[in-house]
Amino acid sequence: MAGHEYDFWPIVQRSPWLGGHSEYSPLNEGFPYWFNGLVPLAYGLDDPRLKAQINDAMDYVLSHQHANGWLGPESNHDSSTTWARFPFMLGLMQVVQADLSHASRIIPAMHNFVKLMHSLLLDGKFQREVWSPARYADMIICLQWLLETYPENNQKLLLETMQRLKGNGLDWHGYYTEENYLFQDLDTITDTSSVFPYTHAVNVAQGLKAGAVDYRFTRNSTLLESCRNGVNWTFEYHGAASGTILGDERESGLSPTRGSELCTAVEAMYSLSYLYQMLGDNAFADRCELAAFNALPVMLTPDHWAHQYIAQPNQPWSRKVQSSGLFWNVGDWGQMYGLSPNYPCCTVNHPQGNPKLLSASFVRVGPNGLGHALLIPANVSAFLGNGTFVAATCSTHYPFSGLLIYAIYSNSSFIFHIRIPSWSQPSRTLISVNGVSQPLPSPDSHSGMIAIPLTTGNNGITLTLSSEIRIVPRANDTVAIYHRALLYALDVGQNIHILPPSMAITRQPNPHHDSHSHSLPPKVLTTFNSPIPPQAHDYIINNTLPWSIAIDPHTAIFHASSTSNSSNYNSCLSSAFQPQANPIWEYHAPESYITVLGCEIHWPVDHGVPARVPLVGRRNCTGRVREVVLRPYGSLRVHMAELPVVRFNETVRWGSGRRGV
């Protein structure tokens, strides 16, 4: 869908930014969200059609920039918010990074807006806004880039603007301290309005990088401790097993029946990739991959034409639920898949996820090194600091396989780096360089990078990462089960009911929406100027297999295809060049799975979803103990990811029986 929103989606096609009148919010953020995601998508794919969309849209906006520097449709700047300018400026920055020919028209426009923003910061307007102070780090990233690459003799103004953005923004540094962070269950606090900006899940996902962004220009090292606190505490107290942040608008603890917004997942990925580039903690890259390979794909249909507003770690069906009393601020249809379920922000914002992952996959290491940080199949061409030219390609089925094959050319010798994820076992990881096996270089204890000296010309590297099943305890004596960077969830089967895209058919607010603050105002989508693509649908998905399962995790066994899990080098090498199923996140498309012994237990339904996980002592089997199947979470639109633990005695494990203990 991302590559077609400009063709038919009114919020983009007829945005006020382009002279139209279709928007879902007075913030006018729809078009900037889309632009920020389409730029890396277009250039990552090198797609002429998408590049043309960028050029058309950008030409209109830049040619209509106000005389005082304002970017966007609003004529009364005093009553409008600067927030929507942040993702648009990020998009402009990425255009120049991808194609220098656009610099001559983009850079002056960016500087003109910065001058205006500097004056707005002086008159106090910025701190009176709601969203801009929470998300100021996104704008500072743009200003830092201008300062380093296109200062245009405005260094003093750029630095002052950055300082004022930080000074007038939320104090993320102060919040992520022992004295101020809210460790308690937010649902037990009567009034959280005073800290709402700090607990709004998308704000949090964007704010995770604030300390590192601020450190980059202040060099205040105390910011780094609170920045790491922010990541650690957020995921400890509000982290989903899939790698995203649980928050059905506001952070919502650890219950697997609570929701996590799609916008939160992609913003968390961007922040975590930035943090790894800036600070180098291997855990940041691990977390980014976890969200990218689990939280993001599960919220999209395999063809990427429909998505959820929120996902639940334990979600055995996707249909209408009783949201009041279940979610903090989500409608009854918020976890269905559709064209624009619940609230349209995710329709325009989610496309940034995978393209920015690609943009961040390779990194510079020191002045003259190149490294593969996020281990996806990708290629890069770059000049290093000393002028060395490098072209590198990684062929891999990671995270479904641990095999990565690199073909690298350089016109001079240099050091190539590969990040070894923290879950991998270096003693069992295999590497060969130009066909010669060698001991794995010791991974850097901080970044996880290994250093591989390469000579001039063509070089080849083959790396095979080792992995075992990881059983990670979750709240209330439940577990999440992983292999490599993939979360495995209970396969509950699926029965899909395909519906027309409700917003498109009715030309009205989604009839599934209930009356709350995230319902669409009636005026938003009244007509579509272009036909709705036939790929656009809404979906209701029901389970076909039992979902109320408790498991004995000690009986888990990993299964994969004979080639992808083979210890034979030639078999692995051959499999790396075999095409995967496409789309790979289709139901049953990934070949790997995990079997584990489990049984059905009494587990009620509440508000239309599984109730709280039954307590220990209330998990007696109601049926026979049997083998159940766990599959990659991202391939299961309906699933159970956090499963209660039971212990089966030896007789049950290796024979037959009924009792969980």
Summary of the structure (lengths in Angstrom):
residues: 661
radius of gyration: 24.8
end to end distance: 48.3
largest distance: 80.0
contacts: 2351
relative contact order: 0.09
helix: 36%
strand: 21%
